[in-house]
Amino acid sequence: MLRATIAALPVSLALSSATAALADASGVYALYRPGIGNPDPATVGGDITKKVFVAAFDEPDAAEYNRENCQRSAALFTEYSKAFPAKLVYFCLPGREPGLTDF
């Protein structure tokens, strides 16, 4: 299990490294999964516009905390999805999901 989790980290870290440079001023990160039938967004040809919102990490004044927790969650969800036929690669993007409001 640990070995599989470690194997999933490079994909998550590659996506998160790219998104860290794009982080907006709010410090909010959103966790997504690919839409059904969409290829892995980390591969060539993946389309991140066809994504499904999963969670927001929006602790005030804690951009690094939000980014790290989003990355960890993405790695864990990705690992967990390997137990099912549709193996999904979860990923993080900076910013709030459009249309999402605070509760």
TORZAFI-907161 format. One record per residue (C-alpha): y, x, z; residue in one letter; residue number from 1. Coordinates in Angstrom, 2 decimals, padded with zeros to 5 digits. Each point is the difference from the previous one (the first is absolute). Layout:
Y | X | Z | a | NUM
...
! end
This chain:
000.00 | 000.00 | 000.00 | m | 1
002.45 | 002.76 | 000.94 | l | 2
-000.88 | 001.93 | -003.14 | r | 3
000.68 | -003.10 | -002.14 | a | 4
003.31 | -000.62 | 001.77 | t | 5
001.07 | 003.58 | -000.62 | i | 6
-000.99 | -000.37 | -003.66 | a | 7
002.30 | -003.04 | -000.32 | a | 8
002.98 | 001.81 | 001.48 | l | 9
000.96 | 002.07 | -003.10 | p | 10
000.62 | -003.17 | -002.04 | v | 11
002.02 | -001.54 | 002.81 | s | 12
001.92 | 003.20 | 000.63 | l | 13
000.76 | 000.50 | -003.69 | a | 14
001.51 | -003.48 | -000.21 | l | 15
001.81 | 000.34 | 003.30 | s | 16
001.46 | 003.41 | -000.89 | s | 17
001.43 | -001.49 | -003.15 | a | 18
001.43 | -002.98 | 001.85 | t | 19
001.45 | 002.06 | 002.85 | a | 20
002.51 | 001.46 | -002.42 | a | 21
001.02 | -003.51 | -001.06 | l | 22
000.45 | -001.48 | 003.48 | a | 23
002.98 | -002.28 | 000.28 | d | 24
002.56 | 000.16 | 002.78 | a | 25
-001.66 | -002.80 | 001.98 | s | 26
-003.09 | 002.09 | 000.82 | g | 27
-002.25 | -003.00 | -000.71 | v | 28
-003.35 | 000.49 | -001.73 | y | 29
-002.25 | -002.66 | -001.49 | a | 30
-003.78 | 000.15 | -000.35 | l | 31
-001.53 | -001.37 | -003.21 | y | 32
-003.34 | -000.31 | -001.71 | r | 33
-000.58 | -000.27 | -003.74 | p | 34
-000.27 | -003.48 | -001.48 | g | 35
-003.48 | -001.09 | -001.06 | i | 36
-000.92 | 001.64 | -003.29 | g | 37
002.72 | 002.62 | 000.37 | n | 38
-001.22 | 003.60 | -000.11 | p | 39
000.60 | 002.40 | 002.84 | d | 40
003.78 | 000.63 | -000.03 | p | 41
-000.60 | 003.68 | 000.80 | a | 42
-001.73 | 000.55 | -003.35 | t | 43
001.57 | 000.31 | -003.40 | v | 44
000.58 | -003.45 | -001.39 | g | 45
000.21 | -001.69 | 003.40 | g | 46
002.73 | -002.63 | 000.14 | d | 47
001.64 | -000.33 | 003.42 | i | 48
002.00 | -003.01 | -001.17 | t | 49
-003.21 | -002.02 | 000.36 | k | 50
-000.25 | 000.42 | 003.75 | k | 51
-000.68 | -002.24 | 002.98 | v | 52
002.12 | 000.39 | 003.14 | f | 53
-002.05 | 000.64 | 003.17 | v | 54
002.36 | 001.10 | 002.78 | a | 55
003.46 | 001.32 | 000.83 | a | 56
000.70 | 002.94 | 002.29 | f | 57
003.56 | -000.57 | 001.13 | d | 58
000.61 | 001.46 | 003.44 | e | 59
003.81 | 000.49 | 000.19 | p | 60
001.28 | 003.58 | -000.27 | d | 61
-003.51 | 001.40 | -000.43 | a | 62
-000.52 | 000.83 | -003.69 | a | 63
-002.52 | 002.79 | 000.64 | e | 64
-001.94 | -002.17 | 002.46 | y | 65
-000.09 | -002.85 | -002.53 | n | 66
-001.10 | 002.30 | -002.83 | r | 67
-002.77 | 001.65 | 002.03 | e | 68
-001.37 | -003.32 | 001.26 | n | 69
000.05 | -001.47 | -003.48 | c | 70
-001.88 | 003.04 | -001.35 | q | 71
-002.60 | -000.17 | 002.76 | r | 72
-000.49 | -003.71 | -000.58 | s | 73
-000.37 | 000.54 | -003.75 | a | 74
-002.69 | 002.64 | 000.58 | a | 75
-001.89 | -002.22 | 002.45 | l | 76
000.15 | -003.11 | -002.20 | f | 77
-001.07 | 002.06 | -003.03 | t | 78
-002.97 | 001.40 | 001.90 | e | 79
-000.98 | -003.44 | 001.29 | y | 80
000.14 | -001.52 | -003.50 | s | 81
-002.75 | 002.39 | -001.15 | k | 82
-002.51 | -002.24 | 001.77 | a | 83
000.72 | -002.78 | -002.51 | f | 84
-000.52 | -000.34 | -003.76 | p | 85
003.74 | 000.07 | -000.79 | a | 86
001.02 | 003.44 | 001.21 | k | 87
003.76 | -000.07 | 000.47 | l | 88
002.43 | 002.86 | 000.52 | v | 89
002.79 | -001.07 | 002.34 | y | 90
003.38 | 001.69 | -000.34 | f | 91
003.47 | 000.12 | 001.55 | c | 92
003.39 | -000.39 | -001.61 | l | 93
003.38 | 000.46 | 001.63 | p | 94
002.13 | -003.07 | 000.60 | g | 95
-000.56 | -003.59 | 000.98 | r | 96
-002.05 | -002.36 | -002.15 | e | 97
002.49 | -002.11 | -001.99 | p | 98
000.34 | -003.45 | 001.54 | g | 99
-001.40 | 001.08 | 003.37 | l | 100
002.22 | -000.92 | 002.92 | t | 101
-000.05 | 000.95 | 003.66 | d | 102
-001.61 | -002.52 | 002.33 | f | 103
! end
